[in-house]
Amino acid sequence: MELDKIDRKLLNLLQEDAKASYAKLAEKLGISSSGIHKRVKKLVDTGMVRKFVAVVDPQVVGKKLKAFMGISTSPGTCGEVIAQLSQRSEVLEIHEVAGEHDLFVKLVTDDTLKLNEILHEIDKIPGVSSTRTLIVLKTEKETGLIQL
């Protein structure tokens, strides 16, 4: 799908506030509300916009510990390991990577005791050969916005 200037501006506005009304978006972009509706539908239908979500602050809901984990897998088991990790609610992201590890995982949990439990459970997943965990002390920047 080819994005024009209005589509790009619309995507930026939706990323900032997915709850913005079509009337408000139309006013900012200088087109009709029905024009906004058609454009949003097209962006969703083509997969450009995957979903609309509320971004919850983990700290506020008691998930005070964020960690990253490098995971090495046995040959031929990466897919099964990903499937098992995907089932865990603490796991926010799973990335296949090149380098020291096969996977890089972002997770959030309550505290170090819960993290310890999670690490032991992940170590037991068939195909996990080693892990390396980094605990986040402070997040300087975190965003999901893709500037267009």
C-alpha positions as CSV (number, residue, x, y, z in Angstrom):
1,M,0.0,0.0,0.0
2,E,1.3,3.4,-1.0
3,L,1.0,6.0,1.9
4,D,0.3,9.6,1.0
5,K,1.0,12.6,3.1
6,I,-2.4,12.5,4.9
7,D,-2.0,8.8,5.6
8,R,1.3,9.4,7.2
9,K,0.0,12.2,9.4
10,L,-3.1,10.1,10.3
11,L,-0.9,7.2,11.4
12,N,1.2,9.6,13.5
13,L,-1.9,11.0,15.2
14,L,-3.4,7.5,15.8
15,Q,-0.1,6.4,17.4
16,E,-0.3,9.4,19.8
17,D,-4.0,8.9,20.6
18,A,-5.8,5.9,19.2
19,K,-9.0,7.1,20.9
20,A,-9.1,10.4,19.0
21,S,-12.5,10.9,17.4
22,Y,-12.8,10.9,13.6
23,A,-14.1,14.5,13.9
24,K,-11.0,15.6,15.8
25,L,-8.7,13.8,13.3
26,A,-10.6,15.3,10.4
27,E,-10.2,18.8,11.8
28,K,-6.4,18.3,12.3
29,L,-5.9,16.9,8.8
30,G,-8.4,19.2,7.0
31,I,-10.5,16.4,5.5
32,S,-14.0,15.1,6.3
33,S,-14.8,12.6,9.1
34,S,-16.0,10.1,6.4
35,G,-12.7,10.5,4.7
36,I,-10.9,9.7,8.0
37,H,-13.2,6.6,8.4
38,K,-12.3,5.3,5.0
39,R,-8.6,5.9,5.5
40,V,-8.6,4.2,8.9
41,K,-10.5,1.2,7.5
42,K,-8.0,1.0,4.6
43,L,-5.1,1.1,7.0
44,V,-6.6,-1.7,9.1
45,D,-7.7,-3.8,6.2
46,T,-4.2,-3.7,4.6
47,G,-2.5,-4.6,7.9
48,M,-0.7,-1.2,8.2
49,V,-2.5,-0.9,11.6
50,R,-2.5,-4.2,13.4
51,K,-4.6,-3.2,16.4
52,F,-5.7,-0.4,18.7
53,V,-4.5,-0.9,22.3
54,A,-4.3,0.8,25.7
55,V,-0.7,1.1,26.9
56,V,-0.6,0.1,30.6
57,D,2.2,1.4,32.8
58,P,3.7,-1.8,34.3
59,Q,4.9,0.0,37.4
60,V,1.4,1.2,38.3
61,V,0.0,-2.3,38.1
62,G,2.7,-3.9,40.2
63,K,5.1,-5.2,37.5
64,K,8.1,-3.4,38.9
65,L,10.9,-5.5,37.4
66,K,11.8,-5.4,33.7
67,A,14.4,-7.7,32.3
68,F,15.9,-8.8,29.0
69,M,17.0,-12.4,28.4
70,G,19.3,-13.8,25.8
71,I,18.4,-17.4,25.1
72,S,20.5,-19.9,23.2
73,T,18.7,-23.0,21.8
74,S,19.7,-26.4,20.7
75,P,19.9,-26.9,16.9
76,G,16.4,-27.3,15.4
77,T,14.5,-26.3,18.6
78,C,14.1,-22.6,18.2
79,G,10.5,-22.8,17.0
80,E,9.4,-24.9,19.9
81,V,11.2,-22.6,22.4
82,I,9.4,-19.6,20.8
83,A,6.1,-21.4,21.1
84,Q,6.6,-22.1,24.8
85,L,7.8,-18.6,25.5
86,S,4.9,-17.1,23.7
87,Q,2.5,-18.7,26.2
88,R,4.0,-16.8,29.1
89,S,2.2,-13.7,30.1
90,E,5.4,-12.1,31.5
91,V,7.0,-12.3,28.1
92,L,6.3,-9.1,26.2
93,E,8.6,-9.5,23.2
94,I,10.5,-12.3,21.5
95,H,13.1,-11.6,18.9
96,E,15.2,-14.0,16.8
97,V,18.6,-12.5,16.7
98,A,22.1,-13.0,15.2
99,G,25.0,-13.0,17.7
100,E,25.7,-14.7,21.0
101,H,22.1,-15.9,21.5
102,D,19.3,-17.1,19.2
103,L,16.5,-15.3,21.0
104,F,16.3,-12.0,22.8
105,V,13.2,-11.7,25.2
106,K,11.8,-8.8,27.0
107,L,9.8,-9.6,30.1
108,V,8.1,-7.9,33.1
109,T,7.3,-9.3,36.5
110,D,6.6,-8.3,40.1
111,D,10.1,-8.6,41.7
112,T,13.4,-10.6,41.8
113,L,11.8,-13.6,43.5
114,K,9.2,-14.0,40.7
115,L,11.9,-13.4,38.1
116,N,13.9,-16.2,39.7
117,E,10.9,-18.6,39.4
118,I,10.5,-17.6,35.8
119,L,14.1,-18.1,34.9
120,H,14.0,-21.6,36.4
121,E,10.9,-22.4,34.4
122,I,12.4,-21.1,31.2
123,D,15.6,-23.1,31.8
124,K,13.4,-26.3,31.8
125,I,11.9,-25.6,28.4
126,P,13.1,-28.4,26.1
127,G,15.6,-26.9,23.6
128,V,16.9,-24.1,25.9
129,S,20.6,-24.6,26.2
130,S,21.6,-21.5,28.0
131,T,20.3,-18.1,29.1
132,R,21.7,-14.7,30.1
133,T,19.5,-12.2,32.0
134,L,19.9,-8.5,32.3
135,I,17.8,-6.7,34.9
136,V,16.7,-3.1,33.9
137,L,17.7,-0.6,36.6
138,K,16.1,2.5,34.8
139,T,14.5,3.0,31.5
140,E,15.6,6.1,29.7
141,K,13.4,5.8,26.6
142,E,10.7,3.3,25.6
143,T,8.3,3.9,22.8
144,G,6.3,1.9,20.3
145,L,5.8,5.0,18.0
146,I,7.0,4.6,14.4
147,Q,7.5,8.2,13.2
148,L,6.3,8.5,9.6
